[in-house]
Amino acid sequence: MNSDVKIYSLSTCSHCKSTKKLLSECKVAYEFIDVDTLDGEERKVIIEDVKKVNARCSFPTIVIGDKVIVGYKEKEIKEALGIHGS
């Protein structure tokens, strides 16, 4: 994994889409997993991963290095990435 940014998301979630768009606009490389597109055991494993960092298992769950941000919080995301300004 060459990215320190990972998003656990749902393919139908507008906040998840906004988060991906923000990261793309900031030219940040990230990995994402659309949890609702997974099946069976794979889905269970990923949900357990999400619960380790976000007990409520809500989306998007964004992991930036060792910081976890739950929800689309543009200011917090930019701060965690070290991006300052508007």
PyMOL Python script that loads the backbone (N, CA, C, O; Angstrom):
from pymol import cmd

cmd.read_pdbstr("""\
ATOM      1  N   MET A   1       0.850  -1.188   0.000  1.00  0.00           N
ATOM      2  CA  MET A   1       0.000   0.000   0.000  1.00  0.00           C
ATOM      3  C   MET A   1       0.889   1.243   0.000  1.00  0.00           C
ATOM      4  O   MET A   1       1.704   1.423   0.905  1.00  0.00           O
ATOM      5  N   ASN A   2       0.740   2.083  -0.990  1.00  0.00           N
ATOM      6  CA  ASN A   2       1.586   3.275  -1.067  1.00  0.00           C
ATOM      7  C   ASN A   2       0.839   4.520  -0.615  1.00  0.00           C
ATOM      8  O   ASN A   2       1.364   5.629  -0.716  1.00  0.00           O
ATOM      9  N   SER A   3      -0.366   4.347  -0.123  1.00  0.00           N
ATOM     10  CA  SER A   3      -1.181   5.472   0.281  1.00  0.00           C
ATOM     11  C   SER A   3      -1.449   5.405   1.775  1.00  0.00           C
ATOM     12  O   SER A   3      -1.729   4.336   2.317  1.00  0.00           O
ATOM     13  N   ASP A   4      -1.363   6.562   2.444  1.00  0.00           N
ATOM     14  CA  ASP A   4      -1.693   6.621   3.855  1.00  0.00           C
ATOM     15  C   ASP A   4      -3.148   7.008   4.058  1.00  0.00           C
ATOM     16  O   ASP A   4      -3.592   7.191   5.191  1.00  0.00           O
ATOM     17  N   VAL A   5      -3.893   7.132   2.965  1.00  0.00           N
ATOM     18  CA  VAL A   5      -5.285   7.565   3.063  1.00  0.00           C
ATOM     19  C   VAL A   5      -6.183   6.440   2.570  1.00  0.00           C
ATOM     20  O   VAL A   5      -6.040   5.951   1.450  1.00  0.00           O
ATOM     21  N   LYS A   6      -7.107   6.044   3.429  1.00  0.00           N
ATOM     22  CA  LYS A   6      -8.024   4.963   3.071  1.00  0.00           C
ATOM     23  C   LYS A   6      -9.435   5.398   3.442  1.00  0.00           C
ATOM     24  O   LYS A   6      -9.658   5.963   4.513  1.00  0.00           O
ATOM     25  N   ILE A   7     -10.382   5.132   2.556  1.00  0.00           N
ATOM     26  CA  ILE A   7     -11.776   5.480   2.817  1.00  0.00           C
ATOM     27  C   ILE A   7     -12.607   4.205   2.777  1.00  0.00           C
ATOM     28  O   ILE A   7     -12.574   3.447   1.807  1.00  0.00           O
ATOM     29  N   TYR A   8     -13.346   3.992   3.847  1.00  0.00           N
ATOM     30  CA  TYR A   8     -14.365   2.937   3.845  1.00  0.00           C
ATOM     31  C   TYR A   8     -15.658   3.655   3.510  1.00  0.00           C
ATOM     32  O   TYR A   8     -16.080   4.561   4.230  1.00  0.00           O
ATOM     33  N   SER A   9     -16.288   3.248   2.409  1.00  0.00           N
ATOM     34  CA  SER A   9     -17.426   4.007   1.908  1.00  0.00           C
ATOM     35  C   SER A   9     -18.536   3.083   1.416  1.00  0.00           C
ATOM     36  O   SER A   9     -18.393   1.860   1.392  1.00  0.00           O
ATOM     37  N   LEU A  10     -19.642   3.703   1.028  1.00  0.00           N
ATOM     38  CA  LEU A  10     -20.746   3.004   0.371  1.00  0.00           C
ATOM     39  C   LEU A  10     -20.889   3.605  -1.018  1.00  0.00           C
ATOM     40  O   LEU A  10     -20.772   4.820  -1.183  1.00  0.00           O
ATOM     41  N   SER A  11     -21.135   2.781  -2.003  1.00  0.00           N
ATOM     42  CA  SER A  11     -21.192   3.265  -3.388  1.00  0.00           C
ATOM     43  C   SER A  11     -22.338   4.257  -3.610  1.00  0.00           C
ATOM     44  O   SER A  11     -22.294   5.054  -4.547  1.00  0.00           O
ATOM     45  N   THR A  12     -23.364   4.212  -2.750  1.00  0.00           N
ATOM     46  CA  THR A  12     -24.538   5.064  -2.937  1.00  0.00           C
ATOM     47  C   THR A  12     -24.549   6.288  -2.034  1.00  0.00           C
ATOM     48  O   THR A  12     -25.503   7.066  -2.059  1.00  0.00           O
ATOM     49  N   CYS A  13     -23.492   6.469  -1.232  1.00  0.00           N
ATOM     50  CA  CYS A  13     -23.470   7.508  -0.191  1.00  0.00           C
ATOM     51  C   CYS A  13     -22.965   8.835  -0.754  1.00  0.00           C
ATOM     52  O   CYS A  13     -21.859   8.906  -1.288  1.00  0.00           O
ATOM     53  N   SER A  14     -23.776   9.885  -0.632  1.00  0.00           N
ATOM     54  CA  SER A  14     -23.372  11.188  -1.179  1.00  0.00           C
ATOM     55  C   SER A  14     -22.188  11.776  -0.407  1.00  0.00           C
ATOM     56  O   SER A  14     -21.327  12.419  -1.007  1.00  0.00           O
ATOM     57  N   HIS A  15     -22.131  11.571   0.892  1.00  0.00           N
ATOM     58  CA  HIS A  15     -20.997  12.082   1.680  1.00  0.00           C
ATOM     59  C   HIS A  15     -19.708  11.364   1.284  1.00  0.00           C
ATOM     60  O   HIS A  15     -18.634  11.964   1.258  1.00  0.00           O
ATOM     61  N   CYS A  16     -19.827  10.073   0.976  1.00  0.00           N
ATOM     62  CA  CYS A  16     -18.652   9.304   0.535  1.00  0.00           C
ATOM     63  C   CYS A  16     -18.144   9.848  -0.799  1.00  0.00           C
ATOM     64  O   CYS A  16     -16.941  10.012  -1.000  1.00  0.00           O
ATOM     65  N   LYS A  17     -19.082  10.123  -1.705  1.00  0.00           N
ATOM     66  CA  LYS A  17     -18.703  10.670  -3.018  1.00  0.00           C
ATOM     67  C   LYS A  17     -18.044  12.037  -2.860  1.00  0.00           C
ATOM     68  O   LYS A  17     -17.070  12.347  -3.546  1.00  0.00           O
ATOM     69  N   SER A  18     -18.582  12.855  -1.950  1.00  0.00           N
ATOM     70  CA  SER A  18     -18.001  14.184  -1.707  1.00  0.00           C
ATOM     71  C   SER A  18     -16.583  14.061  -1.161  1.00  0.00           C
ATOM     72  O   SER A  18     -15.703  14.843  -1.522  1.00  0.00           O
ATOM     73  N   THR A  19     -16.364  13.078  -0.290  1.00  0.00           N
ATOM     74  CA  THR A  19     -15.030  12.873   0.287  1.00  0.00           C
ATOM     75  C   THR A  19     -14.037  12.484  -0.797  1.00  0.00           C
ATOM     76  O   THR A  19     -12.932  13.025  -0.850  1.00  0.00           O
ATOM     77  N   LYS A  20     -14.421  11.549  -1.663  1.00  0.00           N
ATOM     78  CA  LYS A  20     -13.532  11.119  -2.756  1.00  0.00           C
ATOM     79  C   LYS A  20     -13.234  12.293  -3.689  1.00  0.00           C
ATOM     80  O   LYS A  20     -12.106  12.461  -4.151  1.00  0.00           O
ATOM     81  N   LYS A  21     -14.259  13.100  -3.959  1.00  0.00           N
ATOM     82  CA  LYS A  21     -14.089  14.250  -4.848  1.00  0.00           C
ATOM     83  C   LYS A  21     -13.117  15.255  -4.226  1.00  0.00           C
ATOM     84  O   LYS A  21     -12.240  15.782  -4.910  1.00  0.00           O
ATOM     85  N   LEU A  22     -13.274  15.515  -2.932  1.00  0.00           N
ATOM     86  CA  LEU A  22     -12.381  16.444  -2.234  1.00  0.00           C
ATOM     87  C   LEU A  22     -10.937  15.960  -2.323  1.00  0.00           C
ATOM     88  O   LEU A  22     -10.043  16.740  -2.651  1.00  0.00           O
ATOM     89  N   LEU A  23     -10.704  14.686  -2.036  1.00  0.00           N
ATOM     90  CA  LEU A  23      -9.339  14.160  -2.080  1.00  0.00           C
ATOM     91  C   LEU A  23      -8.770  14.240  -3.489  1.00  0.00           C
ATOM     92  O   LEU A  23      -7.599  14.576  -3.668  1.00  0.00           O
ATOM     93  N   SER A  24      -9.586  13.934  -4.484  1.00  0.00           N
ATOM     94  CA  SER A  24      -9.124  14.025  -5.878  1.00  0.00           C
ATOM     95  C   SER A  24      -8.763  15.464  -6.235  1.00  0.00           C
ATOM     96  O   SER A  24      -7.742  15.715  -6.875  1.00  0.00           O
ATOM     97  N   GLU A  25      -9.619  16.418  -5.810  1.00  0.00           N
ATOM     98  CA  GLU A  25      -9.355  17.834  -6.101  1.00  0.00           C
ATOM     99  C   GLU A  25      -8.078  18.310  -5.414  1.00  0.00           C
ATOM    100  O   GLU A  25      -7.389  19.194  -5.923  1.00  0.00           O
ATOM    101  N   CYS A  26      -7.762  17.722  -4.250  1.00  0.00           N
ATOM    102  CA  CYS A  26      -6.546  18.086  -3.517  1.00  0.00           C
ATOM    103  C   CYS A  26      -5.344  17.286  -4.004  1.00  0.00           C
ATOM    104  O   CYS A  26      -4.253  17.389  -3.443  1.00  0.00           O
ATOM    105  N   LYS A  27      -5.546  16.494  -5.045  1.00  0.00           N
ATOM    106  CA  LYS A  27      -4.483  15.672  -5.639  1.00  0.00           C
ATOM    107  C   LYS A  27      -3.876  14.708  -4.613  1.00  0.00           C
ATOM    108  O   LYS A  27      -2.667  14.480  -4.594  1.00  0.00           O
ATOM    109  N   VAL A  28      -4.743  14.149  -3.760  1.00  0.00           N
ATOM    110  CA  VAL A  28      -4.303  13.205  -2.734  1.00  0.00           C
ATOM    111  C   VAL A  28      -4.578  11.787  -3.218  1.00  0.00           C
ATOM    112  O   VAL A  28      -5.697  11.458  -3.613  1.00  0.00           O
ATOM    113  N   ALA A  29      -3.543  10.952  -3.181  1.00  0.00           N
ATOM    114  CA  ALA A  29      -3.728   9.542  -3.533  1.00  0.00           C
ATOM    115  C   ALA A  29      -4.440   8.860  -2.372  1.00  0.00           C
ATOM    116  O   ALA A  29      -4.082   9.066  -1.213  1.00  0.00           O
ATOM    117  N   TYR A  30      -5.444   8.050  -2.683  1.00  0.00           N
ATOM    118  CA  TYR A  30      -6.165   7.353  -1.624  1.00  0.00           C
ATOM    119  C   TYR A  30      -6.665   6.011  -2.135  1.00  0.00           C
ATOM    120  O   TYR A  30      -6.820   5.785  -3.335  1.00  0.00           O
ATOM    121  N   GLU A  31      -6.909   5.136  -1.174  1.00  0.00           N
ATOM    122  CA  GLU A  31      -7.551   3.863  -1.485  1.00  0.00           C
ATOM    123  C   GLU A  31      -8.966   3.950  -0.956  1.00  0.00           C
ATOM    124  O   GLU A  31      -9.220   4.614   0.050  1.00  0.00           O
ATOM    125  N   PHE A  32      -9.893   3.279  -1.633  1.00  0.00           N
ATOM    126  CA  PHE A  32     -11.237   3.234  -1.056  1.00  0.00           C
ATOM    127  C   PHE A  32     -11.824   1.844  -1.231  1.00  0.00           C
ATOM    128  O   PHE A  32     -11.479   1.105  -2.153  1.00  0.00           O
ATOM    129  N   ILE A  33     -12.714   1.520  -0.320  1.00  0.00           N
ATOM    130  CA  ILE A  33     -13.435   0.253  -0.391  1.00  0.00           C
ATOM    131  C   ILE A  33     -14.908   0.587  -0.268  1.00  0.00           C
ATOM    132  O   ILE A  33     -15.347   1.097   0.763  1.00  0.00           O
ATOM    133  N   ASP A  34     -15.679   0.304  -1.316  1.00  0.00           N
ATOM    134  CA  ASP A  34     -17.132   0.455  -1.247  1.00  0.00           C
ATOM    135  C   ASP A  34     -17.684  -0.809  -0.597  1.00  0.00           C
ATOM    136  O   ASP A  34     -17.859  -1.834  -1.255  1.00  0.00           O
ATOM    137  N   VAL A  35     -17.953  -0.722   0.700  1.00  0.00           N
ATOM    138  CA  VAL A  35     -18.304  -1.888   1.500  1.00  0.00           C
ATOM    139  C   VAL A  35     -19.572  -2.569   0.978  1.00  0.00           C
ATOM    140  O   VAL A  35     -19.692  -3.793   1.031  1.00  0.00           O
ATOM    141  N   ASP A  36     -20.510  -1.770   0.476  1.00  0.00           N
ATOM    142  CA  ASP A  36     -21.776  -2.366   0.024  1.00  0.00           C
ATOM    143  C   ASP A  36     -21.639  -3.170  -1.272  1.00  0.00           C
ATOM    144  O   ASP A  36     -22.576  -3.865  -1.665  1.00  0.00           O
ATOM    145  N   THR A  37     -20.497  -3.085  -1.931  1.00  0.00           N
ATOM    146  CA  THR A  37     -20.319  -3.868  -3.161  1.00  0.00           C
ATOM    147  C   THR A  37     -19.628  -5.206  -2.889  1.00  0.00           C
ATOM    148  O   THR A  37     -19.459  -6.017  -3.799  1.00  0.00           O
ATOM    149  N   LEU A  38     -19.229  -5.432  -1.635  1.00  0.00           N
ATOM    150  CA  LEU A  38     -18.561  -6.683  -1.278  1.00  0.00           C
ATOM    151  C   LEU A  38     -19.593  -7.739  -0.902  1.00  0.00           C
ATOM    152  O   LEU A  38     -20.742  -7.424  -0.592  1.00  0.00           O
ATOM    153  N   ASP A  39     -19.163  -8.993  -0.934  1.00  0.00           N
ATOM    154  CA  ASP A  39     -20.060 -10.093  -0.590  1.00  0.00           C
ATOM    155  C   ASP A  39     -19.464 -10.965   0.497  1.00  0.00           C
ATOM    156  O   ASP A  39     -18.247 -11.040   0.668  1.00  0.00           O
ATOM    157  N   GLY A  40     -20.348 -11.620   1.226  1.00  0.00           N
ATOM    158  CA  GLY A  40     -19.978 -12.703   2.117  1.00  0.00           C
ATOM    159  C   GLY A  40     -18.833 -12.405   3.063  1.00  0.00           C
ATOM    160  O   GLY A  40     -18.832 -11.397   3.769  1.00  0.00           O
ATOM    161  N   GLU A  41     -17.854 -13.306   3.062  1.00  0.00           N
ATOM    162  CA  GLU A  41     -16.740 -13.249   4.006  1.00  0.00           C
ATOM    163  C   GLU A  41     -15.923 -11.969   3.834  1.00  0.00           C
ATOM    164  O   GLU A  41     -15.492 -11.366   4.817  1.00  0.00           O
ATOM    165  N   GLU A  42     -15.714 -11.558   2.587  1.00  0.00           N
ATOM    166  CA  GLU A  42     -14.933 -10.345   2.326  1.00  0.00           C
ATOM    167  C   GLU A  42     -15.594  -9.137   2.999  1.00  0.00           C
ATOM    168  O   GLU A  42     -14.921  -8.311   3.616  1.00  0.00           O
ATOM    169  N   ARG A  43     -16.914  -9.051   2.871  1.00  0.00           N
ATOM    170  CA  ARG A  43     -17.652  -7.945   3.481  1.00  0.00           C
ATOM    171  C   ARG A  43     -17.517  -7.988   5.004  1.00  0.00           C
ATOM    172  O   ARG A  43     -17.281  -6.960   5.640  1.00  0.00           O
ATOM    173  N   LYS A  44     -17.666  -9.181   5.586  1.00  0.00           N
ATOM    174  CA  LYS A  44     -17.548  -9.330   7.047  1.00  0.00           C
ATOM    175  C   LYS A  44     -16.195  -8.862   7.541  1.00  0.00           C
ATOM    176  O   LYS A  44     -16.107  -8.152   8.542  1.00  0.00           O
ATOM    177  N   VAL A  45     -15.132  -9.259   6.838  1.00  0.00           N
ATOM    178  CA  VAL A  45     -13.764  -8.894   7.237  1.00  0.00           C
ATOM    179  C   VAL A  45     -13.593  -7.381   7.202  1.00  0.00           C
ATOM    180  O   VAL A  45     -13.041  -6.799   8.136  1.00  0.00           O
ATOM    181  N   ILE A  46     -14.059  -6.744   6.142  1.00  0.00           N
ATOM    182  CA  ILE A  46     -13.901  -5.288   6.008  1.00  0.00           C
ATOM    183  C   ILE A  46     -14.728  -4.559   7.070  1.00  0.00           C
ATOM    184  O   ILE A  46     -14.267  -3.569   7.638  1.00  0.00           O
ATOM    185  N   ILE A  47     -15.937  -5.036   7.340  1.00  0.00           N
ATOM    186  CA  ILE A  47     -16.767  -4.403   8.377  1.00  0.00           C
ATOM    187  C   ILE A  47     -16.070  -4.495   9.736  1.00  0.00           C
ATOM    188  O   ILE A  47     -16.123  -3.552  10.526  1.00  0.00           O
ATOM    189  N   GLU A  48     -15.427  -5.611  10.005  1.00  0.00           N
ATOM    190  CA  GLU A  48     -14.658  -5.739  11.249  1.00  0.00           C
ATOM    191  C   GLU A  48     -13.516  -4.724  11.277  1.00  0.00           C
ATOM    192  O   GLU A  48     -13.232  -4.134  12.320  1.00  0.00           O
ATOM    193  N   ASP A  49     -12.858  -4.521  10.125  1.00  0.00           N
ATOM    194  CA  ASP A  49     -11.790  -3.512  10.028  1.00  0.00           C
ATOM    195  C   ASP A  49     -12.337  -2.118  10.348  1.00  0.00           C
ATOM    196  O   ASP A  49     -11.710  -1.348  11.076  1.00  0.00           O
ATOM    197  N   VAL A  50     -13.512  -1.806   9.795  1.00  0.00           N
ATOM    198  CA  VAL A  50     -14.123  -0.494  10.038  1.00  0.00           C
ATOM    199  C   VAL A  50     -14.421  -0.337  11.527  1.00  0.00           C
ATOM    200  O   VAL A  50     -14.138   0.706  12.116  1.00  0.00           O
ATOM    201  N   LYS A  51     -14.997  -1.385  12.135  1.00  0.00           N
ATOM    202  CA  LYS A  51     -15.374  -1.307  13.557  1.00  0.00           C
ATOM    203  C   LYS A  51     -14.169  -1.098  14.469  1.00  0.00           C
ATOM    204  O   LYS A  51     -14.313  -0.553  15.563  1.00  0.00           O
ATOM    205  N   LYS A  52     -12.986  -1.523  14.036  1.00  0.00           N
ATOM    206  CA  LYS A  52     -11.772  -1.316  14.842  1.00  0.00           C
ATOM    207  C   LYS A  52     -11.469   0.173  14.991  1.00  0.00           C
ATOM    208  O   LYS A  52     -10.951   0.602  16.022  1.00  0.00           O
ATOM    209  N   VAL A  53     -11.793   0.960  13.965  1.00  0.00           N
ATOM    210  CA  VAL A  53     -11.494   2.396  14.003  1.00  0.00           C
ATOM    211  C   VAL A  53     -12.741   3.258  14.204  1.00  0.00           C
ATOM    212  O   VAL A  53     -12.632   4.433  14.556  1.00  0.00           O
ATOM    213  N   ASN A  54     -13.927   2.680  13.982  1.00  0.00           N
ATOM    214  CA  ASN A  54     -15.187   3.415  14.105  1.00  0.00           C
ATOM    215  C   ASN A  54     -16.251   2.435  14.588  1.00  0.00           C
ATOM    216  O   ASN A  54     -16.876   1.734  13.792  1.00  0.00           O
ATOM    217  N   ALA A  55     -16.446   2.399  15.898  1.00  0.00           N
ATOM    218  CA  ALA A  55     -17.348   1.417  16.503  1.00  0.00           C
ATOM    219  C   ALA A  55     -18.769   1.492  15.941  1.00  0.00           C
ATOM    220  O   ALA A  55     -19.475   0.485  15.906  1.00  0.00           O
ATOM    221  N   ARG A  56     -19.189   2.682  15.503  1.00  0.00           N
ATOM    222  CA  ARG A  56     -20.546   2.833  14.959  1.00  0.00           C
ATOM    223  C   ARG A  56     -20.658   2.288  13.542  1.00  0.00           C
ATOM    224  O   ARG A  56     -21.759   2.072  13.035  1.00  0.00           O
ATOM    225  N   CYS A  57     -19.516   2.069  12.911  1.00  0.00           N
ATOM    226  CA  CYS A  57     -19.487   1.516  11.552  1.00  0.00           C
ATOM    227  C   CYS A  57     -20.336   2.350  10.596  1.00  0.00           C
ATOM    228  O   CYS A  57     -21.161   1.827   9.847  1.00  0.00           O
ATOM    229  N   SER A  58     -20.108   3.675  10.645  1.00  0.00           N
ATOM    230  CA  SER A  58     -20.839   4.580   9.760  1.00  0.00           C
ATOM    231  C   SER A  58     -19.902   5.030   8.647  1.00  0.00           C
ATOM    232  O   SER A  58     -18.688   4.840   8.724  1.00  0.00           O
ATOM    233  N   PHE A  59     -20.477   5.624   7.620  1.00  0.00           N
ATOM    234  CA  PHE A  59     -19.706   5.950   6.422  1.00  0.00           C
ATOM    235  C   PHE A  59     -19.889   7.409   6.033  1.00  0.00           C
ATOM    236  O   PHE A  59     -20.949   7.984   6.282  1.00  0.00           O
ATOM    237  N   PRO A  60     -18.879   8.017   5.428  1.00  0.00           N
ATOM    238  CA  PRO A  60     -17.556   7.438   5.214  1.00  0.00           C
ATOM    239  C   PRO A  60     -16.725   7.413   6.496  1.00  0.00           C
ATOM    240  O   PRO A  60     -16.860   8.281   7.359  1.00  0.00           O
ATOM    241  N   THR A  61     -15.877   6.416   6.599  1.00  0.00           N
ATOM    242  CA  THR A  61     -14.849   6.368   7.632  1.00  0.00           C
ATOM    243  C   THR A  61     -13.532   6.576   6.895  1.00  0.00           C
ATOM    244  O   THR A  61     -13.159   5.776   6.037  1.00  0.00           O
ATOM    245  N   ILE A  62     -12.833   7.652   7.233  1.00  0.00           N
ATOM    246  CA  ILE A  62     -11.609   8.026   6.533  1.00  0.00           C
ATOM    247  C   ILE A  62     -10.431   7.822   7.480  1.00  0.00           C
ATOM    248  O   ILE A  62     -10.432   8.333   8.600  1.00  0.00           O
ATOM    249  N   VAL A  63      -9.438   7.082   7.032  1.00  0.00           N
ATOM    250  CA  VAL A  63      -8.241   6.864   7.839  1.00  0.00           C
ATOM    251  C   VAL A  63      -7.085   7.569   7.135  1.00  0.00           C
ATOM    252  O   VAL A  63      -6.726   7.234   6.006  1.00  0.00           O
ATOM    253  N   ILE A  64      -6.513   8.549   7.826  1.00  0.00           N
ATOM    254  CA  ILE A  64      -5.383   9.308   7.281  1.00  0.00           C
ATOM    255  C   ILE A  64      -4.220   9.104   8.245  1.00  0.00           C
ATOM    256  O   ILE A  64      -4.184   9.701   9.321  1.00  0.00           O
ATOM    257  N   GLY A  65      -3.281   8.266   7.858  1.00  0.00           N
ATOM    258  CA  GLY A  65      -2.197   7.908   8.777  1.00  0.00           C
ATOM    259  C   GLY A  65      -2.790   7.212   9.990  1.00  0.00           C
ATOM    260  O   GLY A  65      -3.400   6.151   9.860  1.00  0.00           O
ATOM    261  N   ASP A  66      -2.616   7.805  11.179  1.00  0.00           N
ATOM    262  CA  ASP A  66      -3.213   7.205  12.372  1.00  0.00           C
ATOM    263  C   ASP A  66      -4.429   7.986  12.857  1.00  0.00           C
ATOM    264  O   ASP A  66      -4.922   7.749  13.960  1.00  0.00           O
ATOM    265  N   LYS A  67      -4.913   8.920  12.034  1.00  0.00           N
ATOM    266  CA  LYS A  67      -6.096   9.717  12.387  1.00  0.00           C
ATOM    267  C   LYS A  67      -7.325   9.161  11.685  1.00  0.00           C
ATOM    268  O   LYS A  67      -7.272   8.802  10.508  1.00  0.00           O
ATOM    269  N   VAL A  68      -8.431   9.093  12.419  1.00  0.00           N
ATOM    270  CA  VAL A  68      -9.688   8.598  11.854  1.00  0.00           C
ATOM    271  C   VAL A  68     -10.709   9.728  11.870  1.00  0.00           C
ATOM    272  O   VAL A  68     -10.936  10.364  12.900  1.00  0.00           O
ATOM    273  N   ILE A  69     -11.318   9.966  10.719  1.00  0.00           N
ATOM    274  CA  ILE A  69     -12.373  10.976  10.599  1.00  0.00           C
ATOM    275  C   ILE A  69     -13.619  10.260  10.119  1.00  0.00           C
ATOM    276  O   ILE A  69     -13.583   9.523   9.134  1.00  0.00           O
ATOM    277  N   VAL A  70     -14.721  10.480  10.818  1.00  0.00           N
ATOM    278  CA  VAL A  70     -15.980   9.840  10.434  1.00  0.00           C
ATOM    279  C   VAL A  70     -16.897  10.912   9.863  1.00  0.00           C
ATOM    280  O   VAL A  70     -17.189  11.911  10.520  1.00  0.00           O
ATOM    281  N   GLY A  71     -17.344  10.692   8.644  1.00  0.00           N
ATOM    282  CA  GLY A  71     -18.222  11.656   7.988  1.00  0.00           C
ATOM    283  C   GLY A  71     -17.437  12.606   7.098  1.00  0.00           C
ATOM    284  O   GLY A  71     -16.207  12.641   7.124  1.00  0.00           O
ATOM    285  N   TYR A  72     -18.179  13.374   6.312  1.00  0.00           N
ATOM    286  CA  TYR A  72     -17.548  14.334   5.404  1.00  0.00           C
ATOM    287  C   TYR A  72     -17.311  15.633   6.166  1.00  0.00           C
ATOM    288  O   TYR A  72     -18.212  16.463   6.296  1.00  0.00           O
ATOM    289  N   LYS A  73     -16.096  15.798   6.665  1.00  0.00           N
ATOM    290  CA  LYS A  73     -15.727  16.991   7.428  1.00  0.00           C
ATOM    291  C   LYS A  73     -14.536  17.618   6.718  1.00  0.00           C
ATOM    292  O   LYS A  73     -13.381  17.341   7.042  1.00  0.00           O
ATOM    293  N   GLU A  74     -14.838  18.464   5.747  1.00  0.00           N
ATOM    294  CA  GLU A  74     -13.808  19.004   4.859  1.00  0.00           C
ATOM    295  C   GLU A  74     -12.646  19.627   5.625  1.00  0.00           C
ATOM    296  O   GLU A  74     -11.485  19.367   5.309  1.00  0.00           O
ATOM    297  N   LYS A  75     -12.949  20.450   6.632  1.00  0.00           N
ATOM    298  CA  LYS A  75     -11.894  21.140   7.381  1.00  0.00           C
ATOM    299  C   LYS A  75     -10.989  20.125   8.085  1.00  0.00           C
ATOM    300  O   LYS A  75      -9.764  20.230   8.019  1.00  0.00           O
ATOM    301  N   GLU A  76     -11.595  19.145   8.758  1.00  0.00           N
ATOM    302  CA  GLU A  76     -10.807  18.130   9.476  1.00  0.00           C
ATOM    303  C   GLU A  76      -9.959  17.296   8.511  1.00  0.00           C
ATOM    304  O   GLU A  76      -8.803  16.983   8.797  1.00  0.00           O
ATOM    305  N   ILE A  77     -10.542  16.948   7.379  1.00  0.00           N
ATOM    306  CA  ILE A  77      -9.821  16.138   6.388  1.00  0.00           C
ATOM    307  C   ILE A  77      -8.604  16.917   5.895  1.00  0.00           C
ATOM    308  O   ILE A  77      -7.499  16.378   5.839  1.00  0.00           O
ATOM    309  N   LYS A  78      -8.809  18.189   5.539  1.00  0.00           N
ATOM    310  CA  LYS A  78      -7.700  19.002   5.036  1.00  0.00           C
ATOM    311  C   LYS A  78      -6.626  19.187   6.107  1.00  0.00           C
ATOM    312  O   LYS A  78      -5.433  19.146   5.808  1.00  0.00           O
ATOM    313  N   GLU A  79      -7.052  19.390   7.354  1.00  0.00           N
ATOM    314  CA  GLU A  79      -6.077  19.544   8.445  1.00  0.00           C
ATOM    315  C   GLU A  79      -5.252  18.275   8.591  1.00  0.00           C
ATOM    316  O   GLU A  79      -4.032  18.339   8.738  1.00  0.00           O
ATOM    317  N   ALA A  80      -5.919  17.110   8.552  1.00  0.00           N
ATOM    318  CA  ALA A  80      -5.225  15.833   8.715  1.00  0.00           C
ATOM    319  C   ALA A  80      -4.229  15.611   7.579  1.00  0.00           C
ATOM    320  O   ALA A  80      -3.202  14.959   7.765  1.00  0.00           O
ATOM    321  N   LEU A  81      -4.537  16.156   6.403  1.00  0.00           N
ATOM    322  CA  LEU A  81      -3.657  16.014   5.247  1.00  0.00           C
ATOM    323  C   LEU A  81      -2.570  17.081   5.216  1.00  0.00           C
ATOM    324  O   LEU A  81      -1.646  17.017   4.405  1.00  0.00           O
ATOM    325  N   GLY A  82      -2.687  18.070   6.113  1.00  0.00           N
ATOM    326  CA  GLY A  82      -1.708  19.152   6.132  1.00  0.00           C
ATOM    327  C   GLY A  82      -1.976  20.184   5.041  1.00  0.00           C
ATOM    328  O   GLY A  82      -1.066  20.898   4.620  1.00  0.00           O
ATOM    329  N   ILE A  83      -3.227  20.261   4.584  1.00  0.00           N
ATOM    330  CA  ILE A  83      -3.605  21.236   3.563  1.00  0.00           C
ATOM    331  C   ILE A  83      -4.261  22.415   4.277  1.00  0.00           C
ATOM    332  O   ILE A  83      -5.251  22.243   4.988  1.00  0.00           O
ATOM    333  N   HIS A  84      -3.717  23.592   4.092  1.00  0.00           N
ATOM    334  CA  HIS A  84      -4.254  24.759   4.780  1.00  0.00           C
ATOM    335  C   HIS A  84      -4.872  25.714   3.761  1.00  0.00           C
ATOM    336  O   HIS A  84      -4.605  25.626   2.563  1.00  0.00           O
ATOM    337  N   GLY A  85      -5.687  26.609   4.254  1.00  0.00           N
ATOM    338  CA  GLY A  85      -6.357  27.540   3.357  1.00  0.00           C
ATOM    339  C   GLY A  85      -7.803  27.148   3.177  1.00  0.00           C
ATOM    340  O   GLY A  85      -8.332  26.355   3.956  1.00  0.00           O
ATOM    341  N   SER A  86      -8.457  27.692   2.154  1.00  0.00           N
ATOM    342  CA  SER A  86      -9.901  27.547   2.002  1.00  0.00           C
ATOM    343  C   SER A  86     -10.301  26.130   1.786  1.00  0.00           C
ATOM    344  O   SER A  86     -11.489  25.839   1.640  1.00  0.00           O
TER     345      SER A  86
END
""", "prot")
cmd.dss("prot")
cmd.show_as("cartoon", "prot")
cmd.util.cbc("prot")
cmd.orient("prot")
